[in-house]
Amino acid sequence: MAFFLQLLGGIVLSLLILAALAYFYFKRKFGKYLDLDGNVASGEPLHIHLNEEIEPDWLDEKSVKAAITELEGLGFQKGKSYNIHEMEGVALLVFFKAPLALVLYKHNIVGHWVDIVVDEKEGKEYTFSNAAMGSQMENRPESIKHYYPEASISDVCAEAEKLLSTIGNDFIDINEDNFREYFETAYKKDISFKVRKGGVSFKEFVATSNEAPFNSSDETVKEAFLEYKEQELDQWHEAALEEYRELENIEEEKFYDLEHSFLIVPFKTHSPAFIQYLLGRGFVTEQQEKQLMKAAEKVSDVNKLFERMNEMLSPELRATFVKDIDYPLPIKLFKMSTKMLDRY
């Protein structure tokens, strides 16, 4: 089973950094010559949708057939196969052995791995995975992850069964009928937790490079992280503006002419990437970029950084505060001045 940058464990936590991993791989392999599309470089989607597949080709792979046979021999009942609309190249096959639910993942670059989940009705969620990474990641308080890197499927299942004998018998029923809703909801909870602490951290991103089957310079990792965080900000920008449009009940066609004038200032993000974001929005000029990037390296509080940058402008050019937005994370929404926009 050929793993590349073995993914994080967790029923959906393993998907949360997939975009970062894939981006880092392509960045390292092709560098600036690769014109990355949204499926690789747009960051972790803020929501996902499972689409059912009927006997996809990947189920015919020798290693997958062996895994299916092994799981059925362990008493698991095979369920449906799905792809993820927002993540090209990701597919999953579901198995059930109440109260356990198991997902066999497949990714075009990464390969295959399994996650097993069991949830108590009182709120605790337990996950077992044979993915090679994950222990470095911060999880939701109620989410307890157990990692057994490269362990066999049987060994991971044995660990899950062992836990069942110690935590009682009042579990959530995860079955064929409710799995799609369960999976999509679990992703929302995990992505919300990650986004609200500022998105993918540098520590998490570096962990992916340490697992790579090639040598990567510190400069390459920092450059890739900066670009990834900028794309993360662009994603938050779009989501926050859509949230604002809906809150203010603005017609979509009318809002289209206004949206280019807005800026977001999240409560937390990577400061140098924030400067790049402002450059892309026209609030910062290319002449200012180098100077501001040096300042950003020393300032972690992006709200203070933006406040200082805004104060440096002549009053008629300053961005004005519009509204506090709570989605996809706490964000302050600003509107650029007409005179600032006129120079473009």
C-alpha positions, 0 to 999 in steps of 0.5 A: 500500500503506497502512502504519500504524506500519510494523512491524519487520523480521525473520521474526518480529521484526516480530510482537514489537512488533505488540501494542504498536503496535496498543495505542498506536494505539488508545490514541491514537485512543480514549484512556480511552474504549476498553475494549481486549480481550486481542487488542490490549492484552495484550502480545506473546504468549509463544508463537504457533500458526499455523493454516492457511487455505484461500484467505482473502479477503485474497488477493483484494486487488489489491495482494496479487495484484500481490505474488503475481504479482511473486514468482512471476515472481521464481521463488518458489513459493507455499505455504500461507496462515496466521493466528496464533491469538494475534494477531487480524488477522495473516495470512501467505502463505509462498513458497519459493525454496530456500534462501530463505523469504519471508513476505508479511504482512497486518495489518488496521491495518498493511497488507502487508510482506515478510520474507525469511529464510535460515539457515546451518547454523552458526547465523547467521540472515539476514533482509531486510525492506521494513518501515519500522522495525527498525534501532533494535531489539536482536536476538539475536547470531546474528540479522542483520537488513537493512532496506530501508524501503518498497523494492519486493519485487524490490529486497528479493529482489535484496539477499537473492540478493546475500548468498547469493553471499557466505556459502556454500551450507550452509543450513537447508532451510526448506520447506512441510513444516517451515515451521510448526514453523520459524516458531513456533520462531523466534518462541519464540527472539525473544520469549525474547530480548526478555522476558529483557532486560525486555520492550519498552523505552521506546526501542522504544515511543517509536520506534513513536510517531515513525512514527505519522501523527499528533502524539503528546504525550510525556504520551500516549506515557508513559501508553500505555507505562506501561499496556502494561508493566503488562499485560506484567507481568500476562502474566508473572504468569500464565505464572510461576504456571503454571510454578510449579504444574507444577514443584510438581505442584499440581492446577489446581483446588486452585491456583485458590484460591491463585493470587491470593495470589502476587506476581512480582518480575522481574529487570527491568521498568519500575518505575512499571508494577511499582507499578501491578501491585502495586496491582492485586494488593492489595499496594499501596493507592490511598493509597500509589500516588502516593507510591510512583510518585514513588519508582519514577521514581527506582529502576530496580532493581525487586528493590531497590524491592520489598525496600524496600517489603516491609521497610516493612511490619510483619513479620506483613504482609510477603510471603514468598519462595517460589521462583525461577522461570526462565520466562518470565524470571528471576522471584522468586515471593512469597506475600502474608501472610494478614493482608494479604489479609484487608483485601480 
